[in-house]
Amino acid sequence: MFSTGVLLLAVVIPTALAGPWANICADKSFNEIRTCDRHGCGHYAASRNQRLHRGVDVLCSDGSTVYAPFTGTITRQVKPYVKENAINNGVLISGKDFCIKMFYIKPVKYRGSIMKGEILGTVLPLQQVYPGIQSHVHIENCDKTDPTKYL
């Protein structure tokens, strides 16, 4: 009985320390939020002209592989802009505890199930649209609350 309890504890601790969402970008060892550059700042509620940024920008190089942050279902394509451009693409993912929009990616699919850590797509060329920006993936909760604590 004692050895079973020790084994269970050894399994539970790493899972608890891992956090709820997977690492987003293959070229980064952890989810790092974009700092400020001439195009603005990447943290939640950053000032964006006459509005607030209702998401978080996670640093990720153009062309990098992007992973699903949690297990869920890709329900549809979403686009951040009305006008077409090289980065106007993304997906809506819903899961047991989360619903997010991820922008600036070319997804491997627009519908279907996806597992935490599975390849979701690649980062689109932000430098073509915003030269000098820190390339990133934009993540926002469907209810517009701050997703930072899940990263």
N, C-alpha and C positions, 0 to 999 in steps of 0.2 A: 504494500500500500504506500509506504513512504517513497519508494522509487517512482511510482506512478505520479505522485504529487510533484516530485522534483522535475520529472519529464514534462508535465503539463505546464509548470511554471517557466521552464526553458522555452517552450513554444509560445506562450502568451506574451512574454516580455518583448521580443523583437517585433511582433505584430503591433503592439501598443506604441512602440517608439517610432514606427514607420510613418505614422500620420495617415490621414484618410485618403489623400490623393497620391497617385504615382508621379514620378518625375516626368515632366512634360516633354522636354527636349533631349534628343540623343546627344547633342554636343555640349550639354551642361550636366554637371554631377548633382545639382540640386536646382530647385525652382527659384530663380533669382528675379526679383521685380525690377523692371526698367527704372533707372534713375531719370533725372531731368536732362533734356537736350533741347535744341532750338525748336523742336516740334511739340514740346510739353513734357509732362512727367507721367510715369506709368502706374503710380499708386492709386488706390481707390479714392474717389472724391477729389482728385486733382482738378484744379481749375482748367477748363477748356473754353476759352473766350467767355461766352455768356452762359455756360452750363458746367456741370460737374461730370467728371469721368466716372461712369457707373460700372467699371470693371477693373481688372488688373492686367497689366502687360508683363508677360513672363518672357525674359530674354531668351532668344533662340535665333541662330544665324539663318539667313536666307538659304533655302534648300535643305535645311536639316530635317531629319525625321522627327515627327511628333507622335507621342504616345497618348492613348486614352487615359485620362486621369482616374477614372473609376469604371466599374462594370455597369453597363446599361444598354440603352438602345439609341442608335442614331435615328432620329425621327424625321429630319428633313434638312434641306439646305437652307442656310441663312446668309444674308449679305449685309455688310455694314453700311453700304452706300447705295443711293438711288442711281447715281451715275456709274457706269461700268468703268473699271480700271483693272490693272494687273493684280490687285490684291483683294478684289471684291468677292470673297468667297468664305465659306465656313459651314459649320454644322451645329445643330441643336442636339444635345445628348441628354437623355433623362435616365435616371436610375432610381434605386430604392430610396435614397436620401438626398439626391441632388438633381438639379436641372440647370444646365449651362448652355451658353452660346460660346463657341470658339471661332474667332475670326482670323483671317490672313493665312489660311491653310488650304491646300489642295487635298481634300480627303480621298481615301481609297474607296469610299462608298458614301452614299447619301441616305441610306436606310439599312437597318438591320442591327443585330446585336454586336456588342463589342466588349471585350474584357479589359479590365484594368491592366495597363502596361502594354496592350496590343498596339501595333502600328495603326495610327489613325490617318496619317497623311504626311505631307511635307509643307514647310513654311514657304509662302509665296514671296516674290522679290520686293520687299518693302522699299529697298533702296531706289527702285525705279520710280516709285510714286513720291516718296519722302526722302530725298538724298540727305545723308547725314544722320538719319534717325537711328536709334539703337533698335536693331531688328528684333521682333518679338511676335508672340502669339497673344492675342487679346482674349481674356476669359471673363465672362460676366454671368452671374447667377440670373436665372430667368425672372426672379422676383426683384432684381436690382440691388440686393443686399451685398455686402462686402464678402468676396470669396477668399480674401487673404489668409484667413486662419486654416483653410483647407490645403493650402500650398505647402 
